[in-house]
Amino acid sequence: MKRRIGLIMAVLMLACSAPGQADEAAAIKKNLEQMWSDVAQGKIDASNFGEGTLTAYSSGGLWQSQSGEELSASIVGGPNILHVKPHHIEIIFLGAKKDVAYATYYLAGNIKNEGKVVVPNYRTRISQVMEKRGNKWLWVGTHASPLFGGSGVVD
């Protein structure tokens, strides 16, 4: 009997938590789509990043711990502008409180410099860790690795 009650409680807990996680996942996806849309316009909201965000870029190099301002400047502060969109966003929630989200997705588009396309088929894989602080999901770790070969990302 205790086993059945435990099983019923577990099923009820999953049923109650799933809609909340679906809403959280939708909010994170919307935030990611908005952020990359903003980047294409040369702007970014530095408050999306936690202090000391660990980052590794698709251009190579070691992991870097960057403030929100440093990370923002590295994405939109140079002469190149990323015109990319995220595709196939998948989100998994982790931790006892489900306050950590692991997102994976692809970025595809082009890179422009002074209005001219300098990289016509930019594609990279992104894995990102976010932590919920208050009511906001902040990026705390990001890794980007380039995609080679193939014909791009299919919507």
Number of C-alpha atoms within 10 A of each C-alpha: 6 7 8 9 10 11 12 12 12 12 12 11 11 11 11 11 12 11 11 11 15 12 11 18 19 13 14 20 20 11 14 18 16 15 18 19 18 16 19 20 13 17 17 21 12 16 15 18 22 21 18 16 21 20 20 17 17 15 9 10 9 9 14 15 16 19 18 21 15 16 22 19 14 12 15 18 14 10 9 19 23 24 21 21 20 24 17 13 17 14 21 13 18 13 8 7 8 13 15 20 23 17 20 20 20 22 24 22 17 19 19 16 13 9 9 12 15 14 14 13 15 18 25 23 18 20 17 19 22 23 20 16 11 8 6 13 22 23 24 23 22 20 17 21 16 15 17 10 6 6 8 16 15 7 6
